[in-house]
Amino acid sequence: MIPARAFWFLRHGETDWNADGRSQGRTDVPLNPTGVAQAASAAQLLRGRGIASIVSSPLSRARDTAEAAGKVLGLPVTLIDDLQEVSFGVHEGTIQHAAWFTAWISGEATPEDAESFAELRTRAAKGLTEALVHPAPVLVVAHGAWFRALRAEMGLPIDVRTPNALPIFCDPNPTWSLTAAEGVTI
């Protein structure tokens, strides 16, 4: 169960592995030049939204995206381990094939040495709960599969790819809804 408290979510900017369609998981792949530009653009979109705290996964692609926002918003970044991306085990670094990923999300199969989707859901809820103790509204900077697990906890569709560096407002009232910074409901 996650707290019914509104927050902003931001998936990290693009990496070379994102561009290649490779599964990153816990491998610490840095932002590429496109990702750096995306992080800077996202930071500008977050101006004037009243954000009081920024929390981030410690993986560099998320941390660097969060720090870009922190620089623009004048806020420090707090790192939370439970915001890290899932471990994809033997599939890290491989081209993401729909078959294994779909089976993983559905709970039918977990790759060798990987974290199950159920385990990720529990960890995502724990990480968000820790994030939301900070002054609100909080900006949570994390990862795509992590956010899929959180969407599952919110009762929202999970087979949705979250774009890189698109600020999303997550509102629990009356039920969870997601709205991109540009005003588009996703």
N, C-alpha and C positions, 0 to 999 in steps of 0.2 A: 504494500500500500504506500502510495506517495502522498506528501502533503498537498492539500488543495490550496496552493499559493501560486499566484502568477509569477512568471519569470521569463527572461529572454534566453533563447538557445541559439548558439552559433556553431555550426560545424566548421572545422578548420579549413583554411584555404587549400588549393590544389597542390598535390605533389606529383612527381614524375610517375609514381606508381598509380595514382588516380588516373592520370592521363593515359596510361597504358592499360588500364582495366585490371590491374593486379591487386590481389588481396593484401592489405598492409598489416592488419591486426596490430600486434604489439611491436612490430618492427618499427624502429624510430626513423622514419623517412622524413627528411626536411621538406619544407615548402619549396616549390620551384618558383621562378620569377613570376609566373602567372598567379600563383598562390600568394606571394608577397603583395602583389597589386590588389588581389581580391581582399586580403586582410585589411589593407589600407582603405579600400572602398567601403567595406563593411563597417569599419570604425566610424567613417563619416556618416553612414546611415543611422548609427546608434546615437549620434549627437542629439541632445534635447529630449531624450526619452526618459530622463530621470534615473538612469541606472546608478545605483549606490554602491554595488559590489561586483567584482569580477572574480570568478573561480574558473579553474581550468584543469584539464588533464595535464599530467607532467610530460607527456610525449611532446617533442619539440614542435611538431606541426600545429598542435593545438596551443601550446604555450606561446609560440611566436605570434599566432593569430590573436590570442588574448592580450599579449603585450602591445600589439598594434592598437587595439581598442583602448587599453589602459593609457597609452600615451595621449591619445586624442581626448579621452574622457577625464584624464588627470586622476586615475585610480590605480592602486596597486593590484597585482594579480596574486590570488591565493591558489596554490596547487592542491588538488585532492586526488589521491591515488585511485579511488573508486570511479573516477571519471575517465580512466584509461579505456582504450579500445579493447575489444574482445581479443583473446588469443585464438587465432585460427589454426594453430598447430601446424600440421604438415602442409596446409594450404597457403601459409604466408609466403608471399612473393610469387605465387602462381597466378595465372590468368583466372579471373573469377568466373567459374562456370555455373550456370543457373542451377543445374541438377543438385550438386552438393549443397549449395547455399540455400536453396528452397527446402531441402531435406533437413538442414540444420535449423532454419527458422521454425519449421513445423514440429521440431522435436523428434523427428524420425531417425536422425543420425547425427552424430557429432564426430568431426574429423579427429584422427589420432592426435593426441597431445593438445587438443583444443578445449576451450570452455564451452559448455553446452549453452543453448539459448536460454534455458530456464535459469542456469547459474548467472548468466549475464543480466537477465531481468531482475534477479534479486540484488545483484551488485549495483545495477543502474539506479534502482529505487533507493538503496543505501547511500549512494553517492549524491543523488539529488537531495535526499533528506539532509545530508551534511552540508550541502551547498546552500540550502534555503535557511540555514540558521544565521547567515550573514544578512546585513541590512538590505532591505528590499527597495526597489526591484534588483534582483540578481541577474547578471549575465553569466550563463553557463557555457563554456567553450569546450567542446568534446568532439565526438566522432559519429560516423554514420551508423554503424551497427549498434553502437551504444544507444543512439537515439531511437533506432527501431525497437530496441528492448523497452525503452521508456515509453514509446508510443503504445506498446502492448499493455504496459501498466496503466496507461491512460484510457484504455479501451478503444483506441483508434486503430485503423488499418496499419499493418506493419510492413506490407510488401510495397513500400514506397521509398524511393531513393531520395535522400535529402541532398539538395545542391550544396556545393562547397561555398562557404562564406556568405550565406544568405541569412541575415538575422530573422529569427522567427519568435513571435510573441506567443507564449503558451499560457492560455487563460482557462482556469478550471470552472468558471461560472457561466451558465449553470452546469454544463458538462464540458470536458476538455475540448478546446478548439485551438487551432494553430493558424496564425496570420503572419505572413511575411511582412517585412518592414515596408515594402511597397504597398501594403494593404490587401494583398491577394491571400485569400484563405486557401490553405494547402491541406 
